[in-house]
């Protein structure tokens, strides 16, 4: 896990975002325990409180559940909810790309050509 000290995003949010991405990508399976709060804090050389805050964010989103004395485990993910989450990420990325295209002065046709080229590259 990589944390950026000067990114402007709080450390706990960076941890939560990366774990959320891993959960949604299937790197953590249903019922699998996340690394212990103390262990992750030690590995990342950060406060236990910061790690706990990240895990609480994930719990508030319904991605994990706390088990007294055992830690946090991954909840079963609804496939429709997963699809929605991924679509939201795609929409955010495309909005960012549209903004960059507007700043660069690209036409709609040029933007479509770039998208088609990228789609073709990803299929290889």
C-alpha positions, -999 to +999 in steps of 0.1 A: +000+000+000+014+034-010+006+065+010+013+100-002+021+124+026+017+156+005-014+146-016-039+167+004-059+135+010-059+124+047-039+092+053-069+074+067-089+082+035-060+069+013-060+036+033-098+033+031-098+041-007-071+015-014-087-012+007-121-004-009-106-007-044-090-041-034-124-053-020-143-042-051-117-058-073-120-091-055-086-091-039-103-097-006-130-124-007-162-125+012-156-134+049-118-128+046-102-107+073-084-075+066-049-071+081-051-063+118-053-027+127-021-028+147-003-048+120-013-025+092-004+006+113+030-010+121+036-019+084+027+016+073+045+033+102+014+052+111-009+056+141-033+028+151-059+055+154-054+065+117-058+028+107-089+024+129-105+055+113-099+040+078-115+007+088-145+026+103-150+043+070-152+010+053-176-003+079-198+028+075-200+020+037-210-016+045-180-032+030-166-047+062-179-058+096-160-057+129-158-089+149-149-084+185-115-098+192-109-109+156-108-077+135-126-066+104-139-091+077-152-084+042-189-085+038-205-103+009-208-079-020-239-076-041-229-079-077-253-052-088-238-029-061-203-037-073-213-029-109-227+005-097-196+013-078-174+005-108-197+025-131-194+055-107-156+052-109-157+051-147-180+082-148-157+101-125-127+093-147-145+102-179-156+135-164-120+143-155-110+133-191-137+155-206-124+184-186-088+178-197-100+175-233-119+208-231-088+225-216-067+210-245-092+222-270-100+187-284-130+182-306-156+156-299-143+136-329-107+137-316-119+126-282-138+096-297-107+087-317-086+086-285-112+066-267-115+041-296-077+038-297-075+032-259-103+006-261-084-012-289-052-012-269-069-026-238-083-055-258-048-067-270 
